[in-house]
Amino acid sequence: MPRNQFQRMIFAFITVVITVHAFVFYNIYVLNGDMLRSFNYTSSVLTAVNKQGGIMMFGKMLPIWAVVLVEFVFAYTLEITLGSSLSFRIASRMFDMKTTNPVIFEGTIITVTVAIMCPAMSFIAAIIYFPFFEGFNLIVLLCHWLKLVCFNLPFAFFSQHLFIQPLVRRIFRFLFRKDIKNKENR
């Protein structure tokens, strides 16, 4: 859908903004919410996070907005340097873009992007959320990474296919409606 480098960066920006917020919510509230509430003796995850002073990242407690910002920087950098271009090239090797149904081709790009980004971002998350105060152990880090991939991969696959990418494409079409209309009229 994006036609030039500027549009690709905007498309990636919109995707990462939505995806990072979804994953922070998923990992804090869905996966770790019960643990946070029980450790802090609260009935609300947000109250638990505030009571403990934030989320542990880089060995320090950081507020949720800082967690979102750090994850955004890593995810956006990874998406524009590796995810977008590599997923398009792999999908182009699997299917001819001109003869393949656009839904199948775009679905393949989304699937390949998830297959690249989920393990990469899970590895970054395993490092930045690692409990370094307990000492470093490579085997423990790799186990944390594998656990994150197992939890995040199904969520990434279904959320990207079912709501994130359709929303991103709708926002993108709205932002670049004049350019898209001009392209269609040619």
N, C-alpha and C positions, 0 to 999 in steps of 0.2 A: 503494500500500500504506500509507504513513504517512497518518494521519487528522487530525493537528493539527500545529501549528507545532513543538512539542517533539519529536514523533515524526519530523518532517521533518529537524530538526537532528541527531537521533541517527542517522537513516538516512544523511544526508550525512556525518556524522562517521565512521561505519563504512566507508562507500564510500571516503572520502578516505584514511583510514589504510591500507587495503589497496592502493588505487591508487598512492599515493605510494611505498610500499615496492616495489611491482612496477616502477614506472617508474625509481626510483633504481637498482634492480638491473639493469633492462634497459639503461639508458643507460650505467652504469658498467661492468658486466661484459660485456654482449653487444655493444653498439656500440663501446665504447672500451677494452675489456679487452686486446685484442692490442696496441694502441698503448701503453697504460699499462705492460704487461709489457715491451715492447721498449725503451721509454725508460728504464725503471728496471732493466733487465737481471735480471728475476725470472721465475719460472715461475708465480707466483700473482698474480692481480689484487689480492687483499687485501694481500699483501706489498708490491706496487707502490704501492698507495695509502698504506700506512703508511710506506714508504720515502720517498715524496715529501712526507710530512707532511699528507696529506689530499687533498681535492678543491678545485680552484680555484673560488672563488665570491666575488663582490664584490671581485675582485682580490687575495684572500687565500686561503691554504690553510686549509680548515676540515675537521674530522673528519666522517666519514660521518653520525654522529648529528645534527650541526648542519645538514648538507645536507638530511636528511630533515625536520628540524624547520622549517627555512625554507620548503621546498617545501610542507609540510603547511599552514603558515599561509596562504600564497598560495592554494593549491588549495581549502582549506576556505572561505576568505573569498569566493573567486570562485564556488564551488559554491552557497553559501547566498544570495549576493546576486544571482546571474545564472543559473547553470546549471540548477538545479532548477526554478525557477518558469518560466523562459523555455522550457525544453524541454517542460514539461507543456502550456503554452499553445499552442506550435506543434503538438505532437502532437494536441491537442484540436481544432485547426483542420483537421487532416488527416483525423481519424477521430472518430466519435461514440463516446465512452467506453462508453455504455450498450449500444450495438448491435454494437460491434467485439469480436472475440475478444480476451480479456485478454492472451494471448501476443503478438498482433500489436500491441496498443496499448502494452504495456510495452516491446516490442522497438523500437517507434518512439521512445518516450521515451529509451531508451538510445542509439539512433543519433543523435538530435538532441542529446543531452547531449554525446556524443563530438564531434559536429560543432561545438559551441560551445566546449567545454572544451579540446580538443586544440590548436586554433590559439591560443587565449588563453594557456594554460599554456606552450605552446612559445614564444610571444613573451616571456613573463615569464622563461622559462629562457634565452632568447637574451640577454636583458639581464643577468641575474644571473651568467651564466657567461661573459659577453663578456670577452675579454682586453684590458681597458682599459690595461694597461701598454704595449701596442703602439700606443696612440692610438685615438681613436674615429672610426669611419667609418660613416655611416648605411647606405650600400649594403652594407657587410660585415655589419652587424647584420641587415638584411633578408634577406641570403643565408643567414646562420646560422639565422634564423627559418624560412625556407622549407625548409632542410635538415632541421631538427628536425620540422617538420610532416610532411614526406615519410617520415621514419623512424618517427615516433611514431603517426601516424594508423592505419596497419594494425594495429599492436600494440594501440592503444587500442580499436579497433573489436572485434577478435576477443577480447581479454582481457576486456573488459566483458561481451560477450555470452556467452562460453563459461565463464568461471569467476568473475570478480569479482562481477557482479550476482547470479548464483545463490547464491554464498556469502553475500553481504550480505543477501539476502532470507531465507535460512535463519537467519542470526544474528538478524535483525530479528524474524522469527516466533518464535524462541525467547525473546527478551527481552520481547516484548509478547504472549506466548501467552494470558494471561488476558484482555487487552483484545480480542484477535482472537476468542477463544472467546465472550466476552460479545456481541460484534457479530454473530457467526454465530447465536447463540441467540435473538436478537431477532426 
